[in-house]
Amino acid sequence: MPSETQVVFELSDNAQVFHLFGSYDENLNLLEDSLDVKLVARGNSLIVSGSEEEVRAAKEVLEHLINRVKSGHKVTAQDVRYVVRSVREGKKLEELGDSILLNVRGKPIGPRTAGQKEYVDAIKENPLVFGIGPAGTGKTYLAVAMAVAAFKRREVDRIILTRPAVEAGERLGFLPGDIQEKVNPYLRPIYDSLFDILGIETFEKYMQRGLIEVAPLAYMRGRTLESAFVILDEAQNTTPEQMKMFLTRLGLNSKAVVTGDITQIDLPKGIYSGLDQVRVVLKDIPGIKFVYLTDRDVVRHELVSRIIRAYERFDEDAWKEEKSR
């Protein structure tokens, strides 16, 4: 019978205990199931016991998570799964760095995966960044957080967020209200990110003063965007002409982030995606960085990662052939 190994972790206070253990100790239960170790909490101490190999893996996982807690972050179930999976696959766990800023509730916002850290670092270091990846990887949210942080540091004078309203198509004219009310449903995800980071009152104050602008992509034509942090969201639904139009709007002291998921293009059949094309057009140009996020970077419910992987495995041609029989 293999001998049992034990290691003890000490946390500073009850707040760190709560942020690591999770509500009703859900993170501890998840760690026990995932790592095949026994975890016992005694006050601010956490005792880990099991086989030498499993305790070694648990030690690596917990050291990383405890560092996250010490930097002010609350560990989520998604964080636990990501770190455990990385250790199981033998991937190096990188320090994710400081948070970008605090949201309206005082919660730190920052990268939670290695892919997200690469994305945030790219935005810091380049005037134009393309964040490409599936839903739930934090592409838009982190870009908005970086924009707000740059604005608060007075690095830019305003924030401009835009999206192509492709889903609206010709139906836009049949929706009730003025043009702003017509396009608001298509810009809702951007509003939600701003509400969470700034709070509704601050957001509305900035909007009224023209410091934040949220508008459909069509509104960008003919403009020069100077001293601005500009985000183009859902860029997979731009045409090549729209993408070129947007990219040539950038003026002095501006930074742009373009986000999208090239697996979810809503353009009419026969029209190429500007985001798909630009990956070839602007490849290897200094000052431009392409960051590709994957299902490993999904920070929504664990099911989202499983759904993405299932669709990647799905053979649509074989399914169509079977349905036609």
C-alpha positions as a printed Julia matrix, in Angstrom:
325×3 Matrix{Float64}:
   0.0    0.0     0.0
   1.56   3.34   -1.07
   2.48   5.74    1.73
   0.43   8.9     2.21
   1.99  12.34    1.75
   0.73  15.49    3.44
   1.26  19.21    2.91
  -0.2   22.19    4.78
  -1.08  25.6     3.35
  -1.58  28.65    5.58
  -3.9   31.49    4.57
  -3.67  34.96    6.1
  -7.29  35.64    7.02
 -10.94  34.61    6.62
 -11.31  36.66    3.43
  -8.57  34.63    1.72
 -10.15  31.42    2.99
 -13.52  32.38    1.5
 -12.01  33.51   -1.81
 -10.12  30.23   -2.18
 -12.69  27.78   -0.82
 -15.7   29.31   -2.57
 -19.31  29.38   -1.41
 -20.13  26.29    0.66
 -16.57  25.05   -0.03
 -17.48  24.3    -3.65
 -13.89  24.85   -4.82
 -12.53  22.43   -2.21
 -15.0   19.76   -3.26
 -14.07  20.31   -6.92
 -10.35  20.09   -6.11
 -10.84  16.84   -4.16
 -12.76  15.27   -7.05
 -10.36  16.53   -9.72
  -7.07  15.75   -7.98
  -7.97  12.61   -6.03
  -6.67  14.05   -2.75
  -8.23  14.69    0.65
  -8.58  18.32    1.72
  -9.24  19.28    5.33
  -9.79  22.9     6.37
  -8.9   23.85    9.95
  -9.27  27.56   10.6
  -7.0   29.32    8.13
  -5.05  26.13    7.4
  -5.65  23.71    4.53
  -4.26  20.19    4.88
  -3.75  18.2     1.68
  -3.12  14.46    1.86
  -2.89  11.65   -0.66
  -0.34   9.8    -2.78
   2.95  11.57   -3.45
   2.12  12.14   -7.12
  -1.38  13.5    -6.48
  -0.22  15.76   -3.63
   2.54  17.13   -5.86
  -0.07  18.06   -8.49
  -2.39  19.5    -5.83
   0.47  21.57   -4.42
   1.15  23.13   -7.83
  -2.55  23.88   -8.34
  -3.07  25.35   -4.87
   0.07  27.49   -4.95
  -1.17  29.09   -8.16
  -4.71  29.61   -6.83
  -3.47  31.01   -3.51
  -1.31  33.53   -5.37
  -4.46  34.59   -7.23
  -6.27  35.04   -3.93
  -3.41  37.06   -2.45
  -3.59  39.44   -5.42
  -7.24  40.15   -4.57
  -9.07  37.73   -6.86
 -11.87  35.38   -5.87
 -11.26  31.91   -7.25
 -14.12  30.52   -9.32
 -14.95  26.95  -10.32
 -13.81  27.84  -13.86
 -10.43  28.95  -12.45
 -10.07  25.64  -10.62
 -10.89  23.59  -13.72
  -8.5   25.61  -15.88
  -5.56  25.27  -13.47
  -6.19  21.56  -12.82
  -6.41  20.84  -16.54
  -3.2   22.78  -17.22
  -1.31  20.83  -14.53
  -2.71  17.5   -15.76
  -1.55  18.33  -19.3
   1.89  19.34  -18.06
   1.49  22.95  -19.15
   3.44  25.63  -17.35
   1.3   27.84  -15.1
   2.22  31.47  -15.71
   1.67  34.27  -13.26
  -1.21  36.24  -14.7
   0.02  39.59  -13.46
  -1.81  42.45  -11.78
  -5.45  43.23  -12.39
  -6.34  45.8   -15.06
  -8.66  47.76  -12.79
 -11.5   47.31  -10.27
 -15.1   47.16  -11.46
 -17.9   49.21   -9.92
 -18.29  46.64   -7.09
 -14.58  46.72   -6.25
 -13.87  43.35   -7.89
 -10.49  43.14   -9.7
 -10.67  42.55  -13.45
  -7.77  40.84  -15.15
  -6.7   37.84  -17.24
  -7.65  34.45  -15.83
  -5.89  32.21  -18.35
  -2.54  32.23  -20.16
  -4.32  33.06  -23.43
  -6.08  36.02  -21.84
  -2.75  37.25  -20.42
  -1.21  37.12  -23.9
  -4.22  39.11  -25.19
  -3.96  41.79  -22.47
  -0.18  42.08  -22.91
  -0.65  42.46  -26.67
  -3.1   45.34  -26.12
  -0.59  47.04  -23.82
   2.23  46.73  -26.33
   0.58  47.29  -29.74
  -1.57  50.04  -31.3
  -3.71  47.45  -33.15
  -4.69  44.03  -31.77
  -7.01  41.36  -33.15
  -8.54  39.07  -30.52
  -9.98  36.02  -32.26
 -11.69  33.15  -30.48
 -14.94  31.5   -29.41
 -17.68  32.87  -27.18
 -16.91  33.2   -23.49
 -13.17  33.83  -23.79
 -13.43  37.43  -22.52
 -12.44  39.1   -25.8
 -14.83  42.03  -25.53
 -14.91  42.34  -21.74
 -11.12  42.53  -21.36
 -10.86  44.98  -24.28
 -13.45  47.24  -22.62
 -11.59  46.98  -19.3
  -8.34  47.97  -21.03
 -10.11  50.89  -22.7
 -11.55  52.17  -19.41
  -8.16  51.8   -17.7
  -6.43  53.77  -20.5
  -9.11  56.47  -20.26
  -8.73  56.75  -16.49
  -4.95  57.1   -16.9
  -5.63  59.91  -19.44
  -3.81  58.02  -22.17
  -6.83  58.6   -24.45
  -9.55  61.25  -24.47
 -12.48  58.99  -25.29
 -13.66  55.43  -25.83
 -15.44  54.37  -29.01
 -17.13  50.98  -29.25
 -18.74  49.73  -32.42
 -20.31  46.64  -33.96
 -21.66  45.75  -37.4
 -25.45  45.4   -37.16
 -25.46  42.51  -39.62
 -28.14  40.54  -37.77
 -30.54  43.44  -38.26
 -30.31  43.45  -42.05
 -33.32  45.05  -43.71
 -35.44  44.36  -40.63
 -33.87  47.35  -38.88
 -36.31  49.74  -40.54
 -39.3   47.84  -39.19
 -38.23  48.12  -35.55
 -39.99  50.83  -33.48
 -38.24  54.01  -32.32
 -35.43  56.23  -33.59
 -32.15  54.92  -35.01
 -30.52  54.65  -31.55
 -33.43  52.58  -30.23
 -33.3   50.41  -33.36
 -29.63  49.49  -32.99
 -29.47  49.25  -29.18
 -30.39  45.52  -29.11
 -27.35  44.78  -31.3
 -25.03  46.82  -29.07
 -26.39  45.38  -25.8
 -23.36  43.15  -25.02
 -21.07  46.19  -25.15
 -23.4   48.15  -22.86
 -23.44  45.24  -20.41
 -19.63  45.24  -20.19
 -19.56  48.99  -19.57
 -22.31  48.78  -16.92
 -20.37  46.1   -15.04
 -17.07  47.98  -15.15
 -18.21  51.59  -14.68
 -21.71  51.39  -13.22
 -24.77  52.81  -14.97
 -24.51  56.35  -13.52
 -20.87  56.87  -14.52
 -21.5   55.3   -17.92
 -24.43  57.62  -18.62
 -22.43  60.66  -17.46
 -19.56  59.77  -19.81
 -22.01  59.14  -22.67
 -23.68  62.54  -22.21
 -20.3   64.29  -22.25
 -19.24  62.41  -25.4
 -16.4   60.62  -23.63
 -17.87  57.22  -24.49
 -19.56  56.51  -27.8
 -21.34  53.27  -28.67
 -22.47  53.15  -32.28
 -23.01  50.86  -35.29
 -20.03  50.44  -37.6
 -21.74  52.42  -40.36
 -21.39  55.55  -38.2
 -17.59  55.34  -38.46
 -17.42  56.1   -42.2
 -15.7   59.36  -43.08
 -14.37  60.01  -39.58
 -10.84  60.26  -38.17
 -10.63  58.81  -34.67
  -7.87  60.62  -32.79
  -6.74  60.13  -29.18
  -9.29  57.34  -28.79
  -9.41  53.73  -27.66
 -11.56  52.07  -30.33
 -13.08  48.59  -30.1
 -14.67  46.82  -33.06
 -16.71  43.9   -31.71
 -18.19  40.95  -33.65
 -15.78  41.77  -36.48
 -16.38  38.43  -38.19
 -19.54  40.08  -39.53
 -17.71  42.87  -41.34
 -17.15  42.71  -45.07
 -13.58  43.26  -46.34
 -14.61  46.79  -47.38
 -16.01  47.56  -43.92
 -12.87  46.22  -42.22
 -10.64  48.4   -44.4
 -12.89  51.4   -43.72
 -12.65  50.88  -39.97
  -8.89  50.32  -39.85
  -8.2   53.45  -41.9
 -10.18  55.61  -39.44
  -7.42  55.46  -36.82
  -5.79  58.8   -36.09
  -2.93  60.03  -33.91
  -2.59  58.59  -30.39
  -5.3   56.01  -30.99
  -5.38  52.34  -30.11
  -7.75  49.76  -31.61
  -8.85  46.28  -30.6
 -10.8   44.14  -33.05
 -12.61  41.1   -31.67
 -14.51  38.29  -33.32
 -15.19  34.58  -33.76
 -14.54  33.35  -37.29
 -16.6   30.2   -36.62
 -19.8   32.27  -36.2
 -20.07  34.4   -39.34
 -23.58  35.75  -40.04
 -22.85  37.37  -43.41
 -24.97  36.38  -46.43
 -23.7   33.42  -48.43
 -20.95  34.38  -50.88
 -19.7   37.41  -48.9
 -16.28  37.02  -47.32
 -15.6   38.01  -43.72
 -13.33  41.01  -43.34
 -11.89  39.49  -40.16
 -11.01  36.25  -41.93
  -9.37  38.13  -44.8
  -7.44  40.62  -42.67
  -5.52  37.78  -41.02
  -3.75  37.34  -44.37
  -3.62  41.01  -45.44
  -1.98  42.3   -42.24
   0.1   39.26  -41.34
   3.56  40.05  -39.9
   3.13  43.85  -39.95
   4.95  45.54  -37.01
   2.6   47.1   -34.46
  -0.22  44.67  -35.3
  -0.76  41.57  -33.18
  -3.15  38.66  -33.72
  -4.06  36.72  -30.56
  -5.99  33.46  -30.9
  -8.01  32.35  -27.88
  -9.39  28.81  -27.59
 -11.85  26.79  -25.53
  -9.1   26.65  -22.86
  -9.68  30.37  -22.3
 -13.45  30.14  -21.82
 -14.38  31.68  -18.46
 -18.11  31.04  -18.63
 -19.81  27.84  -17.46
 -17.75  24.68  -18.03
 -20.47  23.5   -20.41
 -19.5   26.27  -22.84
 -16.05  24.71  -23.3
 -17.61  21.3   -23.86
 -20.1   22.72  -26.38
 -17.3   24.46  -28.33
 -15.24  21.26  -28.46
 -18.29  19.26  -29.56
 -18.95  21.63  -32.47
 -15.26  21.48  -33.46
 -15.52  17.67  -33.64
 -18.83  17.76  -35.52
 -18.6   16.81  -39.2
 -21.3   18.9   -40.9
 -20.83  17.32  -44.34
 -21.31  13.8   -42.93
 -24.4   14.96  -41.02
 -25.94  16.51  -44.17
 -25.22  13.34  -46.14
 -26.91  11.22  -43.48
 -29.97  13.52  -43.37
 -30.38  13.36  -47.14
 -30.7    9.57  -47.18
